[in-house]
Amino acid sequence: MRHIFILLVVTLALNGARQACAQAIDDQSPGLFFAGAYYDVPTAEGNFTTRYIVGPITQKASQFTGDELTAYVEQVMRSNPALASKAKIAYESDTQLGKNGNAVAVYIPRAQHDVIRYSFGRDGDKYLTIVSISIALDVFTDKAAEKNQLQLESLYSRLLVGVQPIRTAAPLTDTELAAAYVSLLNQTLQDVFNAAADDQLGRQRVRANAAFQLTDFFMPKALPPEIAQLIGNGGDAERQKLSLELLHLVNKTVSDELRSKGYQDIALLSPPTAWSMSNVGELLANRLVGKSRNGQVSISFYVDPAFEQGAELRIGGSMGVLGYQVKTALARVETRTLKQSEMMNYNRLGVQLQARVYRPQPGQAPKWMPVTIPEEARTARGVGGADFENVAGMDRGTNRELAMNAIRSSALELAPGIVALMKEISEKRIENR
């Protein structure tokens, strides 16, 4: 079994109005509570998550709501010795859920398997089934970039992809696939909990000069076959789901780069996703209704005020913490043969990503930033790829694992350029407002 660790540690800053310098804030006191486990509610025909994981675990065949795995994941979380000893997490049976502390949520963005048929001489056809599950653990807070505003921010996030290859003489049955999925789910949950415990969820937070949010991952209308196979026949819904998954992948590399540079004057907001807004965001908002005079509390999810009322990052007309959008795009994808022999082909899947930073302007077109450098220097670029081999007689294209590895490689090259643009804006925020 192999695990592709995607360390997504977002050291997110609390933005202080009228404070340009980083100032440490102790955030150890609020504690943590488990806010649930979520997945995307399927369309009428279902998906691999409900067919091979949710259905077998819950003995449910339809009318899925997206939170059925909460009790199951809580049981696995409670049984993890590393998490139990290093992170004090309150559960629904222990406390009044959602009343105190920051929210810990688990999300399963994708469960998928690929089947590769191959043959060697007289042995006949063989089958390689590669099962993969993506699991994210996030810690959210409702403490805002501005102290007078509630805003959903990500304090910590860890995404791990569990991969299990299975070789058989015949294609796996649905029962065998379900058993493989559930087994991989349990192992991947334990691994992501172990990783989160080692990272120590409670960390110090700082104020910042500027808040950034990765808001879009654009893909060409006509997808290259190497990318199109990631969504299959899922249509626009699966295309949008893949776009958000890739957006989080780039967000992870940017947060890692910020952490490695030690930049404490830059805040990175959580990418806007339906699951975090509707589940965690609403939960955090509802717990504060009793403290509101009119019984209503809203949480903002964007740095762009055009998307929701009350999200302008200013106080009293004076300059506070300004919000910026980072938009990324899939610029190029190509597969080429590096070397060829009688028995083997050596190939490389290459990917190029690009990113730009914009300052939202209500009622106007967003401003391309930073204005303190020439336009030709305002686009960050990353080129990466993944190598693979084709054995004669083996029917194998660029499967999901290869494609994601290539995109991840490109994102790692892209991140330093994005962070450099962020730093330029943060250091010259008056000129780049």
Beta strands, then each sheet from edge to edge (+ up, - down):
strand 1: 2-6
strand 2: 24-25
strand 3: 32-39
strand 4: 89-90
strand 5: 102-119
strand 6: 125-141
strand 7: 153-168
strand 8: 205-206
strand 9: 210-218
strand 10: 266-268
strand 11: 322-340
strand 12: 344-359
strand 13: 367-369
strand 14: 380-391
sheet 1: 1+ 7- 6+ 5- 3- 4-
sheet 2: 2+ 8-
sheet 3: 10+ 9+ 11+ 12- 13+
sheet 4: 10+ 9+ 11+ 12- 14+
end
